[in-house]
Amino acid sequence: MRHLLTAAALVASVLAITPIANAAPVAGAQYAGTITKSIDTGSAYVGEPVTLTNVSSESGSVAGATMYGTVTNVVKAGQGRSAQLRMVFTRMRLRDGTNYAIDGVVTGMQANTKNNTLKEVGGAVAGMLIGNMIGKTIFHAGGGGFLGAAGGYLAAKNNRQNMTVPSGSAVRVTLRSVRRQAGHY
């Protein structure tokens, strides 16, 4: 009897410490995970595989899961065009190996872009030099430097930078649908 009580107490203490996180994922719920590799709009491609590890639900009912998906849209930054990145997740594997077909959309991620300040200053200086040369040579007037600087600055400001989602950063996903898959894989 004493050994039975000791074993029961041990099991109870393990269950109290170890969270039970094998509940099924739920449509409409938000999940957060860590992206395993860096994705950059300058080199990413549609169909590129993306994996999130250590995925947990906001409620705590799911923890330690893995999500698998792909890049579905990439727009490289350019003159007057901001970078864009869209990823969709289609499979979730729980820690116990249970698999679910999901439709998960990214609702938040850490996206970093380079600072454009040096490019803007360079554009202004180059524009000023060119504007000064054109103003004095062709029009034999002053003020070309100011107009050239303004134009150079605006052209550089409109030249957008690519964005990067760094490896190890958090990504939030909302599930639109969930369906349990047969078997483990």
C-alpha positions, 0 to 999 in steps of 0.5 A, a space after each residue: 500500500 505504501 509503495 502504491 501511494 508513493 507511485 501515485 504521488 510521483 505520477 501526480 507530481 510529474 503530471 503537475 510539472 509537465 504540461 499536457 499539450 496534446 490537444 488538437 489544434 483549433 480553427 480560428 486559434 492563433 499559434 506562434 512558432 520560430 522560423 528555422 531559416 531566414 527568408 529574404 524577399 531578394 532571393 525567396 521564391 514561390 514554393 520555397 519550403 518554410 518550417 516553424 518549430 516550437 509552435 504553441 497555441 495562445 491557450 497553451 493547449 498545443 506546445 512543441 508542435 511543428 508547422 510546415 508551409 511554403 512561400 506563396 507570394 514574393 515581391 522584390 523591392 524596387 523603385 516605388 515598389 515595397 517588398 512583400 512576402 506571404 507564407 501559408 502553412 498546410 501541415 502541423 505535426 504535434 509533439 506526439 506525432 499526430 498530423 493535421 492538414 491545416 490552412 494557416 495564414 501568417 498574421 504577424 512576423 518580424 520583418 526587417 528592412 535596411 535603413 535607406 538613409 545613406 542611399 537618400 543622402 547619396 542621392 541628394 549629393 549626386 543630384 546636387 552635383 548634377 543639377 549644379 552642372 546642368 544649371 550652370 552649363 546649359 541654363 547659365 543660372 544658379 539654383 540647379 544644385 538645390 533642384 538636383 538635390 531635391 530630385 536626387 533625394 526623392 528618387 532615392 527615397 522612392 527606391 525601396 529595400 528588400 525585407 528579411 524574416 531572420 532565422 529564429 524569429 517569431 511568426 504568428 499564424 492563425 488557422 482557418 481550417 484543421 483536419 486530422 490526418 491518418 497515421 504518423 509521418 
